[in-house]
Amino acid sequence: MTSSDNTLESIPADQQGSFSSFLKTLASFTGDLSSLTCPSFLLAPISLLEYSSFWADQPELLRAVGKSDNAEERFYAAIKWFISSLNGSFSSRVPKGEWEKKPFNPILGEQFLCEWQDNTRIVCEQVSHHPPVSGFYIENKAAGVVVNGHDGQKTRFSGTQMLVDQIGYCTLKLTERDETYLFTLPSVSVNGIWYAAPYVELYGTSFVHSSTGFSASIEYTTKGWISGEVHHFKASIQHETLPTATVIEGQWTGKSTMTKNKKTVDFLDLTAMEKPVPVVKPIEEQNELESRRIWKKVSDALKAGDYATASTEKSLIENEQRALRKERATANQNWEPAHFTKVAGETIYGDLREKIIAKADSKFIDTMGEGGWMFKE
């Protein structure tokens, strides 16, 4: 018996019918994940909005970006932080021994707020529901570091894979140096769904450009039939002061090295880093739009394996949101986010997008979308 057989046999009896229906839906599905109804046993007890907090998975690396007085060293530090955020967003958040699961679709205006002991804080808000878009803002005032970004998803299926284009980008600003970095986002493939054992890989290319002139293209690959390794990335860093490209290569979930002028040194080892736990207010102190308060009953039911109650409570939330959308439409009311404002993209990243396009040539697939969401100070 294969591990896939074991996984399929572990599906709860009362969920087997909905899983079969789910697979039939996947065969022709395209669009955004908010319109996909997933069997309760494949749900994670967490909102997708909370995933935005994983951009600060290693706040120590974020704080370190602006420390050096050397622009090249700061750029390498920014790459370290970015790689750690990918690990937090797509790997380390999954409990050991468990498979990838689908988070809840955030409701419009949902918020997730937390901070770390080093005074790094993050504000996340669901700024759009159709299409679904999450805005996020991270800052550590003492370190002079600010991150502003947004992320949505466009999903399609190819064979047995679910392919997700991340629509959006993020900027990192060093306030004391008047320096900005623009990061585009890699695409995601979710494999193993047909066996009820989903797992994530990254693919494609993301790009980074700094206002200091340093740039990087980061290619993501996975293990092939014969060679390669899972979660592999290769970053090529360029600048007019570099005689040849600096290459950073390894696993975005583990160890990587940097090769410059034919000399290779260790770059980053995420396996050796502790993952700080963010501080979130107790649910009774949260406002009514905060994620863990909204989804508490659904989360508690999922953790207890009570999938029927989870489905019922989840439907109550979704039906209430449909009613609110209908009320706003009838009253011709426009909804506005509490923490973010829609602006032109250039307001956030200046000319860095054009610089990325100029260097990327045919490799650039524009998933940045139009405009951006700026945090309200």
C-alpha positions as CSV (number, residue, x, y, z in Angstrom):
1,M,0.0,0.0,0.0
2,T,1.4,3.4,-1.0
3,S,1.4,6.6,1.2
4,S,-1.2,8.0,-1.1
5,D,-3.5,5.1,-0.4
6,N,-2.9,5.6,3.3
7,T,-3.8,9.3,3.0
8,L,-7.0,8.6,1.0
9,E,-8.1,6.1,3.6
10,S,-7.7,8.7,6.3
11,I,-10.5,10.9,4.8
12,P,-13.4,11.0,7.3
13,A,-16.3,8.9,6.2
14,D,-18.7,11.9,6.3
15,Q,-16.3,13.9,4.0
16,Q,-15.7,11.3,1.3
17,G,-18.7,12.4,-0.8
18,S,-17.8,16.1,-0.7
19,F,-14.2,15.2,-1.5
20,S,-15.3,13.3,-4.7
21,S,-17.5,16.3,-5.7
22,F,-14.6,18.6,-5.0
23,L,-12.3,16.7,-7.4
24,K,-14.9,16.9,-10.1
25,T,-15.1,20.7,-9.6
26,L,-11.3,21.0,-9.9
27,A,-11.3,19.4,-13.4
28,S,-12.8,22.6,-14.9
29,F,-12.0,25.2,-12.2
30,T,-10.4,28.6,-13.1
31,G,-10.5,31.9,-11.3
32,D,-9.9,32.9,-7.7
33,L,-9.9,30.6,-4.7
34,S,-12.7,32.5,-3.0
35,S,-15.2,30.8,-5.3
36,L,-13.9,27.3,-4.6
37,T,-15.8,25.3,-2.0
38,C,-13.4,23.0,-0.2
39,P,-14.3,19.9,2.0
40,S,-13.9,20.9,5.6
41,F,-11.2,18.3,6.4
42,L,-9.0,20.1,3.9
43,L,-9.4,23.4,5.6
44,A,-6.7,25.0,7.8
45,P,-8.0,26.6,11.0
46,I,-6.6,30.0,10.0
47,S,-7.6,32.8,7.7
48,L,-5.6,33.5,4.5
49,L,-5.2,37.1,5.7
50,E,-3.1,35.9,8.6
51,Y,-0.7,34.4,6.0
52,S,0.4,38.0,5.2
53,S,2.1,38.1,8.7
54,F,4.6,35.5,7.4
55,W,6.3,38.3,5.5
56,A,7.9,39.1,8.9
57,D,8.6,35.4,9.7
58,Q,12.1,36.4,10.7
59,P,11.9,39.9,12.0
60,E,15.6,39.8,12.9
61,L,16.5,39.6,9.2
62,L,14.1,42.4,8.4
63,R,15.7,44.7,11.0
64,A,19.1,43.9,9.6
65,V,18.4,45.2,6.0
66,G,19.4,48.8,6.7
67,K,22.3,48.2,9.1
68,S,25.3,48.2,6.7
69,D,26.6,51.5,5.2
70,N,27.4,49.6,2.0
71,A,24.6,49.5,-0.6
72,E,25.7,46.1,-1.9
73,E,25.6,44.5,1.5
74,R,22.2,46.0,2.2
75,F,20.9,44.5,-1.1
76,Y,22.1,41.0,0.0
77,A,20.5,41.5,3.4
78,A,17.2,42.4,1.6
79,I,17.5,39.1,-0.4
80,K,18.0,37.2,2.9
81,W,14.8,38.7,4.3
82,F,12.8,38.0,1.1
83,I,13.9,34.3,1.1
84,S,13.0,33.9,4.8
85,S,9.5,35.4,4.0
86,L,9.0,32.8,1.3
87,N,9.9,30.0,3.7
88,G,7.5,31.5,6.3
89,S,4.7,31.9,3.7
90,F,4.9,28.5,2.0
91,S,6.7,26.0,4.2
92,S,7.5,26.7,7.9
93,R,3.9,27.6,8.7
94,V,2.8,24.1,7.9
95,P,3.0,21.9,11.1
96,K,5.5,19.1,10.8
97,G,3.9,15.8,9.6
98,E,0.9,17.6,8.1
99,W,-0.1,18.5,4.6
100,E,-1.0,21.8,3.1
101,K,-4.5,22.9,3.8
102,K,-6.8,25.6,2.4
103,P,-7.2,28.7,4.7
104,F,-10.5,30.5,5.1
105,N,-11.3,33.2,2.5
106,P,-11.1,36.5,4.4
107,I,-14.2,38.6,4.6
108,L,-14.2,42.1,3.3
109,G,-12.5,44.5,5.9
110,E,-11.1,41.6,7.9
111,Q,-8.0,42.5,9.9
112,F,-5.1,40.8,11.4
113,L,-2.8,42.7,13.8
114,C,0.3,41.4,15.6
115,E,3.7,42.4,16.8
116,W,7.0,40.8,17.9
117,Q,9.1,41.4,20.9
118,D,11.6,43.5,18.9
119,N,8.7,46.0,18.2
120,T,8.2,44.9,14.6
121,R,4.5,45.2,14.0
122,I,2.2,44.2,11.1
123,V,-1.2,45.4,10.0
124,C,-3.1,43.2,7.5
125,E,-6.5,44.0,6.0
126,Q,-8.7,42.4,3.3
127,V,-9.1,45.4,1.0
128,S,-11.1,43.7,-1.7
129,H,-13.3,40.6,-1.9
130,H,-13.9,40.3,-5.7
131,P,-11.1,39.9,-6.6
132,P,-9.7,38.9,-3.2
133,V,-6.8,41.1,-2.3
134,S,-4.9,41.4,1.1
135,G,-3.0,44.5,2.0
136,F,-0.2,44.4,4.5
137,Y,2.1,46.8,6.2
138,I,5.1,46.0,8.4
139,E,7.3,48.4,10.3
140,N,10.1,48.6,12.8
141,K,10.5,52.3,13.5
142,A,13.8,51.8,15.5
143,A,15.4,50.0,12.6
144,G,13.9,52.4,10.0
145,V,12.3,49.6,8.0
146,V,8.9,49.7,6.4
147,V,7.2,47.1,4.1
148,N,4.1,47.9,2.2
149,G,2.4,45.4,-0.1
150,H,-0.6,43.5,-1.4
151,D,-1.3,40.0,-2.7
152,G,-4.1,38.4,-4.5
153,Q,-4.4,35.0,-6.3
154,K,-5.4,33.9,-9.8
155,T,-5.8,30.1,-10.0
156,R,-6.0,27.6,-12.7
157,F,-5.5,23.8,-13.1
158,S,-3.0,22.0,-15.2
159,G,-3.2,18.2,-15.1
160,T,-3.1,17.3,-11.4
161,Q,-1.5,20.6,-10.3
162,M,-3.3,23.8,-9.0
163,L,-1.3,26.7,-10.3
164,V,-1.6,30.1,-8.5
165,D,-0.3,33.3,-9.9
166,Q,0.3,35.8,-7.0
167,I,-1.1,39.1,-8.2
168,G,0.7,42.0,-6.4
169,Y,4.1,43.0,-5.1
170,C,5.7,44.5,-2.0
171,T,8.1,47.3,-1.4
172,L,10.7,47.6,1.4
173,K,11.8,51.1,2.4
174,L,14.7,52.2,4.5
175,T,13.4,55.4,5.9
176,E,16.8,56.7,7.2
177,R,18.5,56.1,3.9
178,D,15.6,57.1,1.5
179,E,16.1,53.8,-0.2
180,T,13.4,51.6,-1.8
181,Y,13.3,47.9,-2.9
182,L,10.6,46.5,-5.2
183,F,9.9,42.7,-5.0
184,T,7.6,40.8,-7.5
185,L,6.1,37.6,-6.4
186,P,6.8,34.0,-7.5
187,S,4.0,31.7,-8.7
188,V,2.9,28.7,-6.7
189,S,2.0,25.1,-7.6
190,V,-0.1,23.0,-5.3
191,N,0.5,19.3,-5.9
192,G,-1.0,16.1,-4.4
193,I,-4.6,17.4,-4.1
194,W,-5.9,14.2,-5.8
195,Y,-4.4,12.2,-3.0
196,A,-5.7,14.5,-0.3
197,A,-2.1,15.3,0.5
198,P,-1.4,18.8,-0.9
199,Y,2.0,20.4,-0.8
200,V,3.4,23.6,-2.2
201,E,6.2,24.4,-4.6
202,L,7.3,27.7,-6.1
203,Y,8.0,28.2,-9.8
204,G,8.8,30.9,-12.3
205,T,10.9,34.0,-11.7
206,S,10.6,36.9,-9.3
207,F,12.5,40.2,-9.6
208,V,14.0,42.6,-7.2
209,H,15.2,46.1,-7.9
210,S,16.6,48.7,-5.5
211,S,16.8,52.5,-5.9
212,T,20.6,52.1,-5.5
213,G,20.7,50.3,-8.8
214,F,21.2,46.7,-7.6
215,S,18.8,44.1,-9.2
216,A,18.1,40.4,-9.0
217,S,16.2,37.8,-10.9
218,I,15.3,34.8,-8.8
219,E,14.4,31.5,-10.5
220,Y,12.5,28.8,-8.7
221,T,12.7,25.1,-9.6
222,T,12.0,21.7,-8.0
223,K,13.3,18.2,-8.2
224,G,13.0,16.6,-11.6
225,W,12.7,12.9,-12.5
226,I,16.5,12.4,-12.4
227,S,18.1,15.4,-10.7
228,G,17.6,18.6,-8.8
229,E,16.2,19.3,-5.3
230,V,12.9,20.5,-3.9
231,H,12.4,24.2,-3.0
232,H,15.4,25.3,-5.1
233,F,16.1,28.9,-6.0
234,K,18.9,30.6,-7.9
235,A,19.3,34.4,-7.7
236,S,21.5,36.4,-10.0
237,I,22.5,39.8,-8.7
238,Q,23.7,42.6,-11.0
239,H,25.0,46.1,-10.7
240,E,27.3,48.3,-12.8
241,T,30.0,47.9,-10.1
242,L,30.0,44.1,-10.3
243,P,32.3,42.7,-13.0
244,T,30.2,39.5,-13.0
245,A,26.8,38.6,-11.5
246,T,26.8,37.4,-7.9
247,V,24.9,34.1,-7.6
248,I,22.9,33.1,-4.5
249,E,21.6,29.5,-4.7
250,G,20.1,26.9,-2.5
251,Q,16.8,26.0,-0.9
252,W,14.4,28.7,0.1
253,T,13.4,26.4,3.0
254,G,16.9,25.8,4.2
255,K,20.5,26.5,3.3
256,S,22.0,28.6,0.5
257,T,25.3,29.9,-0.6
258,M,26.6,33.0,-2.4
259,T,29.2,32.9,-5.1
260,K,31.0,36.2,-5.9
261,N,34.2,36.5,-8.1
262,K,34.4,32.7,-8.1
263,K,34.5,32.5,-4.3
264,T,31.6,30.6,-2.6
265,V,30.5,31.3,1.0
266,D,27.6,30.4,3.1
267,F,24.7,32.8,2.7
268,L,21.7,31.8,4.8
269,D,20.7,28.8,6.9
270,L,17.0,29.0,7.8
271,T,17.1,25.6,9.5
272,A,19.4,27.1,12.2
273,M,17.0,30.0,13.0
274,E,14.4,30.0,15.7
275,K,11.0,31.2,14.5
276,P,9.8,34.0,16.9
277,V,6.1,33.8,17.9
278,P,4.2,37.0,17.2
279,V,2.1,38.5,20.0
280,V,-1.7,38.7,19.2
281,K,-4.3,40.1,21.5
282,P,-6.5,37.7,23.3
283,I,-9.7,37.1,21.3
284,E,-11.9,38.9,23.9
285,E,-9.8,42.0,23.4
286,Q,-10.0,42.0,19.6
287,N,-12.4,44.1,17.6
288,E,-15.2,42.3,15.7
289,L,-13.3,42.4,12.4
290,E,-10.1,40.7,13.5
291,S,-9.4,37.3,12.0
292,R,-9.2,35.1,15.0
293,R,-12.4,36.5,16.5
294,I,-14.3,36.1,13.2
295,W,-13.3,32.5,12.6
296,K,-13.0,31.3,16.2
297,K,-16.0,28.9,16.1
298,V,-14.9,27.4,12.7
299,S,-11.3,27.0,13.9
300,D,-12.3,25.4,17.2
301,A,-14.5,22.9,15.3
302,L,-11.8,22.0,12.8
303,K,-9.3,21.4,15.6
304,A,-11.8,19.1,17.3
305,G,-12.4,17.2,14.1
306,D,-16.1,18.3,14.1
307,Y,-16.4,19.0,10.4
308,A,-20.2,19.3,10.4
309,T,-20.1,22.1,12.9
310,A,-17.2,23.7,11.0
311,S,-19.2,23.7,7.8
312,T,-22.3,25.2,9.5
313,E,-20.4,28.0,11.3
314,K,-18.4,28.8,8.1
315,S,-21.7,29.0,6.1
316,L,-23.2,31.4,8.7
317,I,-20.3,33.8,8.2
318,E,-20.4,33.6,4.4
319,N,-24.2,34.0,4.3
320,E,-23.9,37.1,6.5
321,Q,-21.3,38.6,4.2
322,R,-23.5,38.0,1.1
323,A,-26.4,39.8,2.9
324,L,-24.1,42.7,3.7
325,R,-22.9,43.0,0.1
326,K,-26.5,43.0,-1.1
327,E,-27.4,45.8,1.5
328,R,-24.5,47.9,0.3
329,A,-25.4,47.4,-3.4
330,T,-29.1,48.3,-2.7
331,A,-28.1,51.4,-0.8
332,N,-25.4,52.3,-3.4
333,Q,-22.8,52.5,-0.7
334,N,-19.1,52.3,-1.4
335,W,-17.0,50.4,1.1
336,E,-13.6,51.8,2.1
337,P,-10.8,49.9,4.0
338,A,-9.9,51.1,7.5
339,H,-6.1,50.9,7.0
340,F,-5.2,51.2,3.3
341,T,-5.9,53.6,0.4
342,K,-5.9,52.7,-3.3
343,V,-3.2,54.6,-5.1
344,A,-1.3,54.6,-8.4
345,G,1.5,52.0,-8.3
346,E,4.1,54.7,-9.0
347,T,3.2,56.4,-5.8
348,I,4.6,53.4,-4.0
349,Y,7.5,52.1,-6.1
350,G,8.4,55.1,-8.3
351,D,10.2,54.0,-11.5
352,L,11.4,50.6,-10.1
353,R,8.7,48.7,-12.1
354,E,10.0,50.1,-15.4
355,K,13.6,49.3,-14.4
356,I,12.6,45.6,-13.7
357,I,10.8,45.4,-17.0
358,A,13.8,46.8,-18.9
359,K,16.2,44.3,-17.3
360,A,13.9,41.2,-17.3
361,D,13.1,41.1,-21.1
362,S,11.0,38.1,-22.0
363,K,11.3,36.5,-18.6
364,F,9.0,39.1,-17.0
365,I,5.4,38.0,-16.6
366,D,3.5,40.9,-15.3
367,T,1.6,39.7,-12.2
368,M,2.0,43.1,-10.4
369,G,-1.5,44.2,-11.4
370,E,-2.6,47.8,-11.6
371,G,-2.2,50.3,-8.8
372,G,-1.5,49.5,-5.2
373,W,-2.7,49.8,-1.6
374,M,-0.8,52.2,0.6
375,F,-1.0,52.1,4.4
376,K,-2.8,55.1,6.0
377,E,-0.3,56.6,8.4
